[in-house]
């Protein structure tokens, strides 16, 4: 029994680590999305988690820009000046607990009363939108696609 528990624990730990990476396509209000606004220009958004700040969300958006550039065989990409902004996404989460109580035990005519409690909280999550131009030639303010992707792989962002 103990021998089986170790592989199961390792598998559960691996699954937890994989689930904690916020770098994935947009789903459930978290992750990245992109749209091509011109042949070599993309607008990329990253919706962060409640425990991230604007800087971390911008790094994830830059990694997505590098992936798009690499996919199009562009060795460089350039951020459009002044196009980076962060918004706070406010989401109200409601949790409701319902408890059914029998206030009159032993009485066949007695109904059951439902008591509920609702808890609301506001989560602050960064949303970063950047516009990038994909470049074939090196420019002064260009970022190198491979450098950004290598840094992302070294820090575990890409999960590879």
PAZAPA-4460 file (N, C-alpha, C; in steps of 0.05 Angstrom, whole numbers, plus 32768, in hexadecimal, padded with zeros to 4 digits):
% residues 160
    n_x    n_y    n_z   ca_x   ca_y   ca_z    c_x    c_y    c_z   seq   type   mol
   8010   7FE8   8000   8000   8000   8000   8011   8019   8000     1      X     A
   8027   8019   8010   8038   8030   8011   8047   8035   7FF7     2      X     A
   804E   801F   7FE9   805C   8022   7FCF   804A   802F   7FBB     3      X     A
   8030   8029   7FBB   801D   8036   7FA8   8018   8053   7FAE     4      X     A
   8019   805A   7FC8   8013   8075   7FD0   8028   8089   7FC5     5      X     A
   8041   8081   7FC3   8055   8094   7FB9   8051   809C   7F9D     6      X     A
   804B   808A   7F8A   8046   8092   7F6E   802D   80A3   7F6C     7      X     A
   8018   809C   7F7B   7FFF   80AC   7F7B   8004   80C8   7F85     8      X     A
   8014   80CB   7F9B   801A   80E5   7FA5   802A   80F5   7F91     9      X     A
   803D   80E8   7F84   804E   80F6   7F70   803D   8100   7F59    10      X     A
   802A   80EF   7F50   8018   80F6   7F3B   8006   810E   7F43    11      X     A
   7FFC   810D   7F5B   7FEB   8123   7F65   7FFB   813D   7F66    12      X     A
   8014   813B   7F70   8025   8153   7F71   802B   815E   7F56    13      X     A
   8031   814D   7F43   8036   8155   7F27   801D   8163   7F1B    14      X     A
   8006   8158   7F20   7FED   8164   7F16   7FE8   817F   7F22    15      X     A
   7FEE   8182   7F3C   7FEB   819C   7F49   7FFD   81B1   7F3E    16      X     A
   8016   81A9   7F38   8029   81BC   7F2C   8020   81C4   7F10    17      X     A
   8016   81B2   7F01   800D   81B8   7EE6   7FF5   81CA   7EE6    18      X     A
   7FE3   81C6   7EF9   7FCB   81D6   7EFB   7FD1   81F2   7F04    19      X     A
   7FE7   81F7   7F12   7FEC   8211   7F1D   7FF9   8224   7F09    20      X     A
   8000   821A   7EF2   800C   822C   7EDD   7FF6   823C   7ED0    21      X     A
   7FF6   8256   7ED2   7FE1   8266   7EC6   7FE5   826B   7EA8    22      X     A
   7FFB   8261   7E9D   8000   8266   7E80   7FF1   8251   7E6F    23      X     A
   7FDA   8258   7E66   7FCA   8247   7E55   7FB6   8258   7E46    24      X     A
   7FAA   824D   7E31   7F96   825D   7E23   7F80   8266   7E36    25      X     A
   7F73   827C   7E30   7F5F   8288   7E41   7F48   8275   7E46    26      X     A
   7F43   826F   7E60   7F2D   825F   7E68   7F27   8266   7E85    27      X     A
   7F0E   8268   7E8C   7F05   826E   7EA7   7F11   8289   7EB1    28      X     A
   7F15   829C   7E9E   7F1E   82B6   7EA6   7F3C   82B9   7EAA    29      X     A
   7F4C   82A3   7EA5   7F69   82A4   7EA8   7F76   829A   7E8F    30      X     A
   7F8E   82A5   7E89   7F9E   829C   7E73   7FA1   82B1   7E5D    31      X     A
   7FAB   82A9   7E46   7FB1   82BB   7E30   7F9D   82B9   7E19    32      X     A
   7F9B   82CF   7E0A   7F8C   82CF   7DF1   7F9A   82E2   7DDF    33      X     A
   7F97   82DE   7DC5   7FA4   82EF   7DB1   7F92   82F2   7D99    34      X     A
   7F97   8308   7D8B   7F89   830E   7D72   7F9C   831C   7D5F    35      X     A
   7F9C   8314   7D46   7FAD   8320   7D32   7F9E   8339   7D28    36      X     A
   7FAB   8350   7D2B   7F9F   836A   7D22   7FAA   8373   7D08    37      X     A
   7FBF   8367   7CFF   7FCC   836D   7CE5   7FDE   8355   7CDE    38      X     A
   7FE9   8353   7CC6   7FF9   833C   7CBF   800F   8335   7CD3    39      X     A
   801D   8349   7CDD   8033   8344   7CEF   802F   8352   7D0A    40      X     A
   8016   8357   7D11   8010   8365   7D2B   7FFB   8355   7D3A    41      X     A
   8000   8351   7D53   7FEF   8341   7D64   7FE8   8351   7D7E    42      X     A
   7FD0   834D   7D87   7FC8   8358   7DA1   7FC4   8340   7DB3    43      X     A
   7FD2   8340   7DC9   7FD3   8329   7DDC   7FC9   8333   7DF7    44      X     A
   7FB7   8323   7E03   7FAD   8329   7E1D   7FB4   8312   7E30    45      X     A
   7FBB   8319   7E48   7FBF   8304   7E5D   7FAE   830C   7E75    46      X     A
   7F9D   82FA   7E7D   7F8D   82FD   7E95   7F99   82ED   7EAB    47      X     A
   7FA4   82FB   7EBF   7FB3   82EE   7ED5   7FA1   82E3   7EEA    48      X     A
   7FAD   82D5   7EFD   7F9F   82CA   7F14   7F9F   82DF   7F2A    49      X     A
   7F8F   82D9   7F3F   7F8D   82ED   7F55   7FA7   82F0   7F64    50      X     A
   7FB9   82DD   7F63   7FD2   82E0   7F71   7FE9   82EA   7F60    51      X     A
   7FE3   82F3   7F48   7FF8   82FF   7F36   7FF6   831D   7F36    52      X     A
   800C   832A   7F2F   800C   8347   7F2B   800F   834D   7F0D    53      X     A
   800E   8367   7F07   8010   8370   7EEB   802A   8367   7EDD    54      X     A
   8040   8367   7EEC   805A   8360   7EE0   805A   8343   7ED7    55      X     A
   8050   8331   7EE8   804F   8315   7EE1   803C   8310   7EC9    56      X     A
   8026   831E   7EC9   8013   831B   7EB3   801F   8325   7E98    57      X     A
   802F   833A   7E9A   803C   8344   7E82   8051   8331   7E77    58      X     A
   805F   8323   7E8A   8073   830F   7E81   8065   82F9   7E72    59      X     A
   804E   82F0   7E7C   8040   82DB   7E6E   8037   82E4   7E52    60      X     A
   802E   82FD   7E50   8026   8308   7E36   803E   8309   7E23    61      X     A
   8055   8310   7E2D   806D   8310   7E1C   8075   82F4   7E13    62      X     A
   8071   82E0   7E24   8077   82C5   7E1C   8065   82BC   7E05    63      X     A
   804B   82C4   7E08   8038   82BD   7DF2   8040   82CB   7DD8    64      X     A
   8049   82E4   7DDA   8053   82F3   7DC2   806A   82E4   7DB5    65      X     A
   807D   82DA   7DC6   8094   82CC   7DBB   808B   82B2   7DAE    66      X     A
   8078   82A4   7DB9   806E   828B   7DAC   8061   8291   7D91    67      X     A
   8052   82A7   7D8F   8046   82AE   7D76   805C   82B5   7D61    68      X     A
   8070   82C5   7D6A   8086   82CC   7D58   8095   82B3   7D4F    69      X     A
   809A   82A1   7D60   80A9   8288   7D59   8098   8278   7D45    70      X     A
   807E   8276   7D4A   806D   8268   7D37   806C   8274   7D1B    71      X     A
   8070   828E   7D19   8070   829B   7CFF   808C   829F   7CF4    72      X     A
   80A0   8293   7D01   80BC   8294   7CF8   80C7   82B1   7CFA    73      X     A
   80BF   82BF   7D0E   80C9   82DA   7D13   80DC   82D9   7D2B    74      X     A
   80F6   82E0   7D27   8109   82DE   7D3D   8107   82F5   7D51    75      X     A
   80F8   830A   7D4B   80F6   8321   7D5C   80D9   832A   7D5E    76      X     A
   80D2   8338   7D73   80B9   8346   7D75   80BC   835F   7D85    77      X     A
   80AB   8373   7D80   80AE   838D   7D8C   8093   8395   7D99    78      X     A
   8095   839E   7DB1   807D   83A8   7DBF   8076   83C4   7DB4    79      X     A
   805C   83C8   7DAE   8053   83E3   7DA7   8055   83F5   7DBF    80      X     A
   8060   840C   7DBC   8064   841F   7DD2   8049   8428   7DDD    81      X     A
   8046   8426   7DF8   802E   8431   7E05   8015   841F   7E02    82      X     A
   8018   8407   7DF9   8001   83F6   7DF5   7FFD   83E2   7E0C    83      X     A
   800E   83E3   7E20   800C   83D1   7E36   7FFC   83DE   7E4C    84      X     A
   7FE7   83D1   7E55   7FD7   83DB   7E6B   7FCE   83C5   7E7C    85      X     A
   7FC8   83CB   7E95   7FBE   83B7   7EA7   7FA4   83C0   7EB3    86      X     A
   7F91   83AF   7EB3   7F77   83B4   7EBF   7F73   83A1   7ED5    87      X     A
   7F63   83A8   7EE8   7F5C   8396   7EFE   7F42   838A   7EF7    88      X     A
   7F41   8370   7EF5   7F29   8362   7EEF   7F1B   835B   7F09    89      X     A
   7F04   8365   7F0E   7EF6   8360   7F27   7EE0   834B   7F23    90      X     A
   7EE2   8337   7F32   7ECE   8321   7F30   7EC3   831B   7F4B    91      X     A
   7EA9   831A   7F4D   7E9D   8313   7F66   7E97   82F5   7F66    92      X     A
   7EA1   82E8   7F7A   7E9D   82CB   7F7D   7E89   82C6   7F93    93      X     A
   7E74   82B8   7F8D   7E60   82B2   7FA2   7E61   8294   7FA9    94      X     A
   7E62   828F   7FC2   7E61   8274   7FCC   7E49   8271   7FDD    95      X     A
   7E38   825D   7FD7   7E20   825A   7FE6   7E1F   823E   7FF2    96      X     A
   7E1A   823D   800C   7E16   8224   801A   7DF8   8221   8021    97      X     A
   7DEC   820C   801A   7DD0   8207   8021   7DCF   81F0   8035    98      X     A
   7DC1   81F4   804B   7DBE   81E0   805F   7DA0   81DC   8064    99      X     A
   7D97   81C3   8062   7D7B   81BD   8067   7D78   81B3   8083   100      X     A
   7D66   81C0   8092   7D62   81B9   80AE   7D45   81B0   80B2   101      X     A
   7D42   819C   80C2   7D27   8194   80CA   7D23   819F   80E6   102      X     A
   7D13   81B5   80E7   7D0F   81C2   8101   7CFB   81B4   8113   103      X     A
   7CEC   81A2   8109   7CD8   8194   8119   7CDB   8176   8116   104      X     A
   7CEF   816A   8123   7CF3   814E   8120   7CDB   813E   812B   105      X     A
   7CD5   8129   811E   7CC0   8117   8126   7CA4   8121   811E   106      X     A
   7CA2   8137   8112   7C88   8141   8109   7C85   813D   80EB   107      X     A
   7C72   812E   80E2   7C6F   8128   80C6   7C67   8140   80B5   108      X     A
   7C5A   8154   80C1   7C52   816B   80B2   7C67   8181   80B0   109      X     A
   7C7D   817D   80BF   7C92   8192   80C0   7CA2   8193   80A6   110      X     A
   7CA5   81AA   809C   7CB5   81AE   8084   7CD2   81B2   808B   111      X     A
   7CE2   81B3   8077   7CFF   81B7   807C   7D05   81D3   8073   112      X     A
   7D15   81E0   8083   7D1D   81FC   807D   7D39   81FB   8071   113      X     A
   7D3E   820C   805D   7D58   820E   8051   7D65   8228   805A   114      X     A
   7D7D   8226   8063   7D8C   823E   806B   7DA4   8240   8058   115      X     A
   7DA9   8258   804D   7DBF   825C   803B   7DD0   8274   8044   116      X     A
   7DE9   8273   803C   7DFC   8288   8043   7E0C   828D   802A   117      X     A
   7E0E   82A7   8022   7E1D   82AE   800A   7E35   82C0   8013   118      X     A
   7E4C   82B8   8009   7E65   82C7   800E   7E6E   82D3   7FF3   119      X     A
   7E73   82ED   7FF3   7E7D   82F9   7FDA   7E99   8305   7FE0   120      X     A
   7EAA   8302   7FCC   7EC4   830F   7FCE   7ECC   8319   7FB2   121      X     A
   7EDD   832C   7FB2   7EE6   8337   7F99   7F03   832F   7F94   122      X     A
   7F09   8324   7F7D   7F24   831D   7F76   7F2F   8331   7F63   123      X     A
   7F48   833A   7F68   7F55   834D   7F56   7F69   833D   7F45   124      X     A
   7F65   833F   7F2B   7F76   8330   7F19   7F80   8342   7F03   125      X     A
   7F9A   8341   7EFD   7FA5   8353   7EE8   7F9E   8349   7ECC   126      X     A
   7F98   835D   7EBB   7F94   8357   7E9E   7FA7   8369   7E8F   127      X     A
   7FB9   835C   7E7F   7FCD   836B   7E70   7FC7   8367   7E52   128      X     A
   7FC7   837D   7E44   7FC3   837C   7E26   7FDB   838A   7E19   129      X     A
   7FE8   837B   7E08   7FFF   8386   7DF9   7FFA   8382   7DDB   130      X     A
   8007   8394   7DCC   8007   8392   7DAF   8024   838F   7DA7   131      X     A
   8029   837A   7D96   8044   8375   7D8D   8045   8374   7D6F   132      X     A
   805C   837D   7D64   8062   837B   7D48   8077   8366   7D45   133      X     A
   8073   8353   7D33   8086   833E   7D2E   809A   8348   7D19   134      X     A
   80B4   8343   7D1E   80C9   834E   7D0E   80DC   8339   7D04   135      X     A
   80E4   833B   7CEB   80F8   8329   7CDF   8114   8333   7CE5   136      X     A
   8117   834D   7CE7   8132   835A   7CEC   8133   8365   7D08   137      X     A
   814B   8365   7D13   8150   836F   7D2D   814C   838E   7D2E   138      X     A
   8140   8397   7D43   813C   83B4   7D46   8144   83BC   7D63   139      X     A
   8147   83D5   7D68   8150   83DE   7D82   813F   83D6   7D9A   140      X     A
   8125   83D6   7D97   8114   83CF   7DAD   8108   83B3   7DAB   141      X     A
   8112   83A3   7D99   8108   8388   7D94   8111   8375   7DAA   142      X     A
   8100   8362   7DB0   8106   834C   7DC2   810C   8333   7DB1   143      X     A
   811F   8323   7DB9   8125   830B   7DAA   8112   82F4   7DB2   144      X     A
   8106   82E8   7D9F   80F2   82D3   7DA4   80FE   82BC   7DB4   145      X     A
   8116   82B2   7DAB   8122   829B   7DB8   812A   82A1   7DD5   146      X     A
   8134   82BA   7DDA   813C   82C1   7DF5   8124   82C1   7E08   147      X     A
   810D   82CC   7DFF   80F5   82CD   7E10   80EB   82B0   7E15   148      X     A
   80EB   829F   7E01   80E2   8284   7E04   80F5   8273   7E16   149      X     A
   810F   8277   7E13   8122   8269   7E24   811F   8271   7E41   150      X     A
   811B   828A   7E46   8117   8293   7E62   80FD   8288   7E6D   151      X     A
   80E8   8286   7E5D   80CF   827B   7E66   80D2   825D   7E6C   152      X     A
   80E1   824F   7E5B   80E5   8232   7E60   80F6   822E   7E79   153      X     A
   8109   823F   7E7E   811B   823C   7E95   810C   8242   7EAF   154      X     A
   80F8   8253   7EAF   80E9   825A   7EC7   80D0   8248   7ECA   155      X     A
   80CB   8236   7EB7   80B4   8224   7EB9   809A   822F   7EAF   156      X     A
   809A   8245   7EA2   8081   8251   7E98   8074   823F   7E83   157      X     A
   8085   8234   7E71   807A   8224   7E5B   8075   8207   7E64   158      X     A
   807F   81FF   7E7B   807A   81E4   7E85   8088   81CF   7E75   159      X     A
   809D   81D6   7E67   80AC   81C2   7E57   80C6   81BB   7E65   160      X     A
***
